[in-house]
């Protein structure tokens, strides 16, 4: 597994929503259920989709591929754990973010999956960024739609089957034992404490670098800084994006974008659930790309 793939796995385990919004998420987090979730996203590089089983039991959320009994992600009780093949990694939960920039409003009562539900609109800086469909009986968030700055739908995460209770779960959080990824006090130089509404919550020490975790109270992303090369998974669709600041390599999956580049201080990766416009704004506030050939020219000038 490449260094970036390992980091992506750990980041995925951290909940996409790290703060409560109007009490809805607290109630949802206390419920127990299982079901099948479909994620579809309209990205700048084309459509992306993913289907997996999901369950929440005793405060822990687990996800696994349909037809498999191998849990891929578990999160809960202040710790997150990711299992990838024989590798098990974990990280302490991030501190809740500030939701002051969000406005929450109930919009309508509807029926979803044959159940009574309420739709809730979440606005950031006056724009609707999130629409949640919440089961009236259990409080579970059955569907979450996220929107770009132009108002267009970015991602639709929805349960296509839903069963209240704790049946059909492969195994519980207690069955997983992982080596913790430690939290450190300071982020690398050059990373701001706050950018475009996102707050730096925690920085984790990796074997070959650091992972700094940002959130605006709903969306979140991590910034990896390392001296080692950053590789994408073999089956990733990677696009070279030549911007005014330099070249980025970008890969979208359902619900996640990964952007990697070389900066003056080393290799950097951005991994998040942010819509494309918020991703672009965040990238503008991070250390920019430097052409790798620049380092070769400096080396030749100094030592040859």
N, C-alpha and C positions, 0 to 999 in steps of 0.2 A: 504494500500500500504506500503511495507517495506521501510525503510530508503534508501536502495540502489536503489530500483525501482524508488523512487521519484527523486533521483539524476540522475539516468540514463535518465529519462524523460527530465530533464532540460538540461543535456549535449547534448542530441540528437538535441535539438533546436538550438544549436550553429552551424553555418555553418561548414561543413567539410573542406571547402576551405576558409581560412581566409585572403588570400593575392592574389593580382592579378598576373597572369603569362602572360607576354607578351601582356597585354591589352585584352586578350580574355575574361577573366572573367568579366571585367568591362562592356564590350559590352553585354555579356550574362545577367548580372544583370539588365540591363536597358530594356530588352525585356519583353513582356507580352505574356504568352502562357498557355495552359493547356494540360494535357495528362495523360497517364497511364505509370507508371515506374515499371520495373521488376529488382530486385536485386538478383543476384545469386553469391554465394561465395563457394570456395573450401577450407574448413578449415581443420586443423589437426584432428578435431573431426567429419568430414564428411561434406556433402553438406548442405548449408543453402540457403533459398530463401524467398523473400517477394515481394508482389505485392500491389501497392497503387496508388491512384490518386494524381496528383501533379499539382499545378498552380503557376504562378508568375504574380502578379498584383501590379503596382505602387511601385515596389521595394521590395515587400514582397513575400515570398515563403510560400505556404500552402500545407499540405499533409493530406490526409484522406483515409480511407479504401474504397474500391470499394462498391458502393451501399449505402453508408452512407453520411449524410450531416453534420456529426460532424467532424470538423477540429481537428486533433490531434496535429499538430505542425504548428506554424507560426513564421517566422523570417524575420526581416527587420527593417529599420529605427533605427538602433542602439540598438534594443531591441529584445529579443527572448521570445516567450511565448509558453508554453506547456499546453494542456488541457488533463487531464486524469480523466474521470468520472466527479465528482464534484470538483476536485482539479485543480486550475489554478496557475501556477508558472511562473515567468519571471526572466530574467537576462540581464544585460547590455551586449552589444556586446563586444567581445574581441578585443584587439589592434592587427592590422595586423602583421603577422609574417614576418621574414626575408626570402626571397626567393633566397638568394645568392648561396645556394647549388644546385639550380636547373638550368638546361639548357633546353630551350624550342625551338623546331624546327618543322616546318611544314614538313610533310612527303609525303602526297599524296592528290589528289582530288578524292572523291568517291561519290557514291549515297547511301543515307540512308533514309529509309521510303519514297522512291521515290523523295527525295529532294537532291539537290546539297549540298555537305558538304566537309569539309577539316579535315584531320586527323592530330593531333598535338601530338608529342612525348615529354614527360617531363622526363628528366634524373636527377637522384640524385647520385652524386659521380660516374658518368660514367655509371650507370645502368639505364635502362628504368624502371621507377616506375609507370608512368601514360601514358595512351594514350586516348586522348579526340577526339570525333567526333563532329565537330562544324557546325551547319547549316549556309550555306553561306548567305542566305537572311536575317536572323534575328540575327545571332550570338549566338543563344542558344546552350548550350552544350547538345547534344542529347544522348551522350553515354560517359561513363567514365570507362575505364578498369584500374585496379591497379595490380601490379605485385610484387611477392616476390623476395628475394635476389637471388634465383636460376633462375630467369627469368620466372617462371611459373605464370599463371594467378591466382590471388587471388580472386578478386571480379569484377563483370561486372554489372554496373548500366546503364540501357538503357531504354529510352523511347520506348514503343512499339506502342504508338499512340501519335500524336502531332498535336495540333491546335493552330496556332498563334492567338493572341487576348486574351481578358479577359472574354470570356463567360464561363459559367458552373462552377463558383466558389461559394461554399456555402455561405461564408460571408468574409468580409475583416478584416484586422488587427484592424481597429477601433472598431469592435464589441467585442473585447476581452479586459477585464480588469483584470489585475493580480497584485499580491503583489510582488514587486521587490526583488530579491536576491541581497544583497549589496556586493559591492567590498571592499576588505580590503587591507591594504598597504603591509603586510608581509605574506609570506607563512610560514607554520609550519616548525620548526627546522627539519633538516634532508632531506628536499627537495632541490635539487640543482637548481640553476638558469638556468643551461643549461646541457643537457645530450644527448649524441649521436646525435647531430645536432638539437635537439629540444630545444626551448627557452621557459622559464616560462613567460607567458604573463600576467595572472591575477590570483588572488585568491579571491574566493567568500565565504562569511560567511553563513553557513547553521545553522539551529536550533540546530543541534547536531554535528557540526564539520565544516570542510572546504572543498572546492573544488578548486584545483589548476589546471589551464588550460595551456597546453603546445602545441606548434605547430612548425613544421619545415618549414611552408609556404604552405604546402599542407595537409599532414596528421596531425592529432591532437589527443590528449588524455587528459583526466582529471584524477587527483589523489585525491581521497576522503580520508580524515583522520578523524576518529571519535572514541569515546569511546563506542558507542552503537554497538550492533551486526549488521552485514551486511547480509541481506538475499537476495536470488535470487527470481525471480518470480516463482510461483508455477509450471508453464509449461516449465521452463527452463531446458535444458539438461546440468547438471553440472558434470564436470570431475575433479577428484582429481589428481593433477599433483605433484608428488614427485620429486623435483629437488635436486641438490647438496646443495642448500641454505635452503631447507625446503619444506613444503607443501603449494601449492596454490590450490584454487578452481577456475575453469575456465568455462566460458560459452560463446559459439559463437552464434551469430545471424547474419542474413544477413547484412553485412556491419559494424558489430560491435563485439568487444570482450570485455568481462568483466572478470577481474581476481581479486579475493579477498583473503586476508590473514590476519593473526595476526602478528603484529610486536612488538618490545619491547616498542614502544610508543603508541600502540593502534591498532585499526582495520583499514585496508587500502584496497582500491579498485582502480583498474586501469580500465578505460573505454575509449576505443578508436576505431578509424577506421584504425589503423595501420596493415600492413601485419604481419604475424607471426614472421618473423625474426626481424623486428623492434620492435615488442612488447617484444620479449625476451631480446633484447639489452637494452631497456628502463627499464625493470624490474630489470636487474642486477645493475642499477644505483640508484635504490630506496631502502628504508629501507627493509631489508629482513625478511622472516618469522621467527617466534619464536614459538616453540611448546607451546600451551596453558598450558600444564602440568608443564612447567617451572615456571609459575607464581604461581601455586598451591604449588609447592615444596618450593619456596621462602617464601610464606605466612606461610606454616607450620613450616619452620625453624625459622622464626622470632617471631611468635605469638603462637606457641603451644609447 
